Amino acid sequence: KRRSKELTELFESYTCYEKYIGQTVPVWFSTEIGKNKAEMIEQSVGHTREYIKTVVPRDDSLIGKKALVKIESASKFHLSGYVI
């Protein structure tokens, strides 16, 4: 238990993508549509050049295209923003 608790605390102590907040980055969108279950909204899912998962409000016209995205927030596993 102690070791598991230490690893959990270490995992929760760092963030990877905060440096992207406020930046505008090119994102390539695939056919993937995600759902934010907490807010019950659908999202378009794309990836940056570094292959960081990026979500924006759903817009089916983005499928197969590249768009500039203004990053508003970052979590441990993805970026969130809006297309400009």
TORTIDREN-458655 format. One line per 2 residues: for each residue x, y, z of N, C-alpha, C, O. Coordinates in Angstrom, 1 decimal, decimal comma. Example, Ala and Ser with C-alpha at 12.3 -4.5 7.8 and 13.67 -1.06 7.14 Angstrom:
13,2 -5,7 7,8 12,3 -4,5 7,8 13,2 -3,3 7,8 14,2 -3,3 8,5 ~ 12,8 -2,2 7,1 13,7 -1,1 7,1 12,9 0,0 7,9 13,4 1,1 8,0
# end
This chain:
0,8 -1,2 0,0 0,0 0,0 0,0 0,9 1,3 0,0 0,6 2,2 -0,7 ~ 1,9 1,3 0,8 2,7 2,5 0,9 3,4 2,8 -0,5 3,4 3,9 -0,9
3,9 1,8 -1,2 4,5 2,0 -2,4 3,5 2,5 -3,5 3,8 3,4 -4,3 ~ 2,3 1,9 -3,5 1,3 2,3 -4,4 0,9 3,8 -4,1 0,7 4,5 -5,1
0,8 4,1 -2,9 0,4 5,5 -2,5 1,5 6,5 -3,0 1,2 7,6 -3,5 ~ 2,8 6,1 -2,8 3,9 7,0 -3,3 3,9 7,1 -4,8 4,1 8,3 -5,3
3,6 6,1 -5,5 3,5 6,2 -7,0 2,4 7,0 -7,4 2,5 7,8 -8,3 ~ 1,2 6,9 -6,7 0,1 7,7 -7,1 0,4 9,2 -6,8 0,0 10,0 -7,7
1,0 9,5 -5,7 1,3 10,9 -5,4 2,3 11,4 -6,4 2,2 12,6 -6,9 ~ 3,3 10,6 -6,8 4,2 11,1 -7,9 3,5 11,3 -9,2 3,8 12,4 -9,8
2,7 10,4 -9,6 1,9 10,6 -10,9 1,1 11,8 -10,9 1,0 12,5 -11,9 ~ 0,4 12,1 -9,8 -0,5 13,3 -9,7 0,3 14,6 -9,5 -0,3 15,6 -9,6
1,6 14,5 -9,2 2,3 15,7 -8,9 2,8 16,5 -10,1 3,2 17,6 -10,0 ~ 2,8 15,8 -11,2 3,4 16,5 -12,4 2,4 16,7 -13,5 1,4 16,0 -13,6
2,6 17,7 -14,4 1,8 17,9 -15,5 2,7 18,0 -16,7 3,9 18,3 -16,6 ~ 2,2 17,7 -17,9 3,0 17,6 -19,1 2,8 18,8 -20,1 3,7 19,2 -20,7
1,6 19,3 -20,1 1,2 20,1 -21,2 0,9 21,6 -20,9 0,3 22,3 -21,7 ~ 1,1 22,0 -19,6 0,7 23,3 -19,2 1,4 24,4 -20,1 0,8 25,5 -20,2
2,5 24,1 -20,7 3,2 25,1 -21,5 2,5 25,5 -22,7 2,8 26,5 -23,3 ~ 1,5 24,7 -23,1 0,7 25,0 -24,3 -0,5 25,9 -24,1 -1,0 26,5 -25,0
-0,8 26,1 -22,8 -2,0 27,0 -22,5 -1,7 28,4 -23,0 -0,7 29,0 -22,7 ~ -2,7 28,9 -23,8 -2,6 30,3 -24,4 -1,9 30,3 -25,7 -2,0 31,3 -26,4
-1,3 29,2 -26,1 -0,7 29,1 -27,5 -1,7 28,7 -28,5 -2,8 28,1 -28,3 ~ -1,4 29,0 -29,8 -2,1 28,6 -30,9 -1,3 27,6 -31,6 -0,1 27,8 -32,0
-1,9 26,4 -31,8 -1,1 25,3 -32,4 -1,9 24,6 -33,6 -3,1 24,6 -33,5 ~ -1,1 24,2 -34,6 -1,8 23,4 -35,7 -2,2 22,0 -35,2 -1,4 21,4 -34,5
-3,5 21,6 -35,5 -4,0 20,3 -35,1 -4,6 19,7 -36,3 -5,3 20,3 -37,1 ~ -4,3 18,4 -36,5 -4,8 17,6 -37,6 -5,9 16,7 -37,0 -5,8 16,0 -36,0
-7,1 16,8 -37,7 -8,3 16,1 -37,2 -8,6 14,9 -38,0 -8,5 14,9 -39,2 ~ -8,9 13,8 -37,3 -9,3 12,5 -37,9 -10,8 12,4 -37,9 -11,5 13,3 -37,7
-11,2 11,2 -38,1 -12,7 10,9 -38,0 -13,2 10,6 -36,6 -14,3 10,3 -36,4 ~ -12,3 10,8 -35,7 -12,6 10,4 -34,3 -13,5 11,5 -33,6 -13,2 12,7 -33,8
-14,5 11,1 -33,0 -15,4 12,0 -32,2 -15,4 11,5 -30,8 -15,6 10,3 -30,5 ~ -15,1 12,3 -29,8 -15,1 11,9 -28,4 -16,3 12,5 -27,7 -16,9 13,4 -28,1
-16,5 12,0 -26,5 -17,6 12,5 -25,6 -17,0 12,9 -24,3 -16,3 12,1 -23,7 ~ -17,3 14,1 -23,9 -17,0 14,5 -22,5 -18,1 14,1 -21,6 -19,2 14,7 -21,6
-18,0 12,9 -21,0 -19,1 12,4 -20,2 -19,5 13,3 -19,0 -20,7 13,3 -18,6 ~ -18,6 14,0 -18,5 -18,9 14,9 -17,3 -19,9 16,0 -17,7 -20,8 16,3 -17,0
-19,6 16,5 -18,9 -20,5 17,6 -19,4 -21,5 17,2 -20,5 -22,3 18,0 -20,9 ~ -21,4 15,9 -20,9 -22,3 15,4 -21,8 -22,3 16,1 -23,2 -23,3 16,4 -23,8
-21,1 16,4 -23,6 -20,9 17,1 -24,9 -20,0 16,3 -25,8 -19,1 15,6 -25,3 ~ -20,3 16,4 -27,1 -19,4 15,7 -28,1 -18,3 16,6 -28,5 -18,5 17,8 -28,6
-17,1 16,0 -28,8 -16,0 16,8 -29,2 -15,3 16,2 -30,4 -15,3 15,0 -30,6 ~ -14,7 17,1 -31,2 -13,8 16,6 -32,3 -12,4 16,4 -31,7 -12,0 17,2 -30,9
-11,8 15,3 -32,1 -10,5 15,0 -31,6 -9,5 15,1 -32,7 -9,6 14,5 -33,7 ~ -8,4 15,7 -32,3 -7,2 15,8 -33,3 -5,9 15,6 -32,5 -5,9 15,4 -31,3
-4,8 15,8 -33,3 -3,5 15,6 -32,7 -2,6 16,7 -33,2 -2,6 17,1 -34,3 ~ -1,7 17,2 -32,3 -0,7 18,2 -32,7 0,4 17,5 -33,4 0,4 16,2 -33,6
1,4 18,2 -33,9 2,6 17,7 -34,5 3,3 16,7 -33,6 3,9 15,7 -34,1 ~ 3,3 16,9 -32,3 3,9 16,1 -31,3 3,0 14,9 -30,9 3,3 14,1 -30,0
1,8 14,8 -31,6 0,8 13,8 -31,4 0,2 13,9 -30,0 -0,1 12,8 -29,4 ~ 0,0 15,1 -29,5 -0,7 15,3 -28,3 -2,2 15,4 -28,6 -2,6 16,2 -29,5
-3,0 14,6 -28,0 -4,5 14,6 -28,2 -5,0 15,9 -27,9 -4,7 16,5 -26,8 ~ -5,8 16,5 -28,8 -6,4 17,8 -28,6 -7,9 17,7 -28,9 -8,3 17,2 -29,9
-8,7 18,3 -28,0 -10,2 18,2 -28,2 -10,7 19,7 -28,3 -10,3 20,6 -27,7 ~ -11,7 19,8 -29,2 -12,4 21,1 -29,5 -13,9 20,7 -29,5 -14,3 19,6 -29,7
-14,8 21,7 -29,4 -16,2 21,5 -29,6 -16,4 20,8 -30,9 -15,8 21,1 -31,9 ~ -17,4 19,9 -31,0 -17,6 19,1 -32,2 -17,9 19,9 -33,4 -18,7 20,8 -33,4
-17,2 19,6 -34,5 -17,4 20,3 -35,8 -17,0 19,2 -36,8 -15,8 19,0 -37,1 ~ -18,0 18,6 -37,4 -17,7 17,6 -38,4 -17,0 18,1 -39,7 -16,4 17,3 -40,4
-17,0 19,4 -39,9 -16,3 19,9 -41,1 -14,8 19,8 -40,9 -14,0 20,0 -41,9 ~ -14,3 19,6 -39,7 -12,9 19,5 -39,4 -12,3 18,1 -39,8 -11,1 18,0 -40,0
-13,1 17,1 -40,1 -12,6 15,8 -40,3 -11,7 15,8 -41,5 -12,1 16,2 -42,6 ~ -10,5 15,2 -41,3 -9,5 15,1 -42,4 -8,8 16,4 -42,7 -8,1 16,5 -43,7
-8,9 17,4 -41,9 -8,3 18,7 -42,1 -7,4 19,1 -41,0 -7,4 18,5 -39,9 ~ -6,6 20,2 -41,3 -5,8 20,8 -40,3 -6,4 22,1 -39,9 -6,8 22,9 -40,8
-6,3 22,5 -38,6 -6,8 23,8 -38,2 -6,0 24,3 -37,1 -5,3 23,6 -36,3 ~ -6,0 25,7 -36,9 -5,3 26,3 -35,8 -6,2 26,3 -34,6 -7,4 26,7 -34,7
-5,7 25,8 -33,5 -6,5 25,7 -32,3 -5,8 26,6 -31,2 -4,6 26,4 -30,9 ~ -6,6 27,4 -30,5 -6,2 28,2 -29,3 -6,4 27,3 -28,1 -7,5 26,9 -27,8
-5,3 27,0 -27,4 -5,4 26,1 -26,3 -5,8 26,8 -25,0 -5,2 27,8 -24,6 ~ -6,9 26,3 -24,4 -7,5 27,0 -23,2 -7,1 26,2 -21,9 -6,9 26,9 -20,9
-6,9 24,9 -22,0 -6,6 24,2 -20,8 -5,8 22,9 -21,2 -5,8 22,5 -22,3 ~ -5,2 22,4 -20,2 -4,4 21,2 -20,4 -4,6 20,2 -19,2 -4,6 20,6 -18,1
-4,7 19,0 -19,5 -4,8 17,9 -18,5 -3,6 17,0 -18,7 -2,7 17,3 -19,5 ~ -3,5 16,0 -17,9 -2,4 15,1 -17,9 -2,3 14,4 -19,3 -1,3 14,0 -19,7
-3,5 14,2 -19,9 -3,6 13,4 -21,1 -4,0 14,1 -22,4 -3,8 13,5 -23,5 ~ -4,4 15,3 -22,3 -4,8 16,0 -23,6 -4,9 17,5 -23,4 -4,8 18,0 -22,3
-5,1 18,2 -24,5 -5,2 19,6 -24,5 -6,7 19,9 -24,9 -7,3 19,1 -25,6 ~ -7,2 21,0 -24,5 -8,6 21,5 -24,9 -8,5 22,9 -25,4 -7,8 23,7 -24,8
-9,3 23,2 -26,4 -9,3 24,5 -26,9 -10,4 24,8 -27,9 -11,4 24,0 -27,9 ~ -10,2 25,8 -28,8 -11,2 26,1 -29,8 -10,5 26,5 -31,1 -9,4 27,0 -31,1
-11,2 26,2 -32,2 -10,6 26,5 -33,5 -10,7 28,0 -33,8 -11,8 28,6 -33,5 ~ -9,7 28,6 -34,3 -9,7 30,0 -34,6 -9,7 30,2 -36,1 -9,8 31,4 -36,5
# end
